[in-house]
C-alpha cells in the first residue's frame, strides 16, 4: 500500500469518526432538549395547580371575611337600635380619644 492510499484511508477514517461523533452529539443534544422540555412542562403544570389552589383559598378567605364583616355590621346595627344612647356615648368617647391622640402627635 502506498503512502498516498494510507493517508487517504486515515483521512477517511477521521472523517467517519467526526461524522459519527457529530451524530452522537446531535442525538444527545436532542435527548437533553426533550428532557428539559418535559421538566419545563411538569413545572408549568405544578405552578398552574399551585396558582389554582391559591386562587381558591383566596376566594374562600374573602368569602369568610365578607361574612364576618356582615355579621359585625348586623351586630352593631342591633346594638345601636337596642341602646341608641349608649351607642351615641361610645361614639363621642371614641371621637374624643381619637382627637386626643391626634392632638398629642402634633
Rosetta blueprint (number, residue, H / E / L):
1 X L
2 X L
3 X H
4 X H
5 X H
6 X H
7 X H
8 X H
9 X H
10 X H
11 X H
12 X H
13 X H
14 X H
15 X H
16 X H
17 X H
18 X H
19 X H
20 X H
21 X H
22 X H
23 X H
24 X H
25 X H
26 X H
27 X H
28 X H
29 X H
30 X H
31 X H
32 X H
33 X H
34 X H
35 X H
36 X H
37 X H
38 X H
39 X H
40 X H
41 X H
42 X H
43 X H
44 X H
45 X H
46 X H
47 X H
48 X H
49 X H
50 X H
51 X H
52 X H
53 X H
54 X H
55 X H
56 X H
57 X H
58 X H
59 X H
60 X H
61 X H
62 X H
63 X H
64 X H
65 X H
66 X H
67 X H
68 X H
69 X H
70 X H
71 X H
72 X H
73 X H
74 X H
75 X H
76 X H
77 X H
78 X H
79 X H
80 X H
81 X H
82 X H
83 X L
84 X H
85 X H
86 X H
87 X H
88 X H
89 X H
90 X H
91 X H
92 X H
93 X H
94 X H
95 X H
96 X H
97 X H
98 X H
99 X H
100 X H
101 X H
102 X H
103 X H
104 X H
105 X H
106 X L
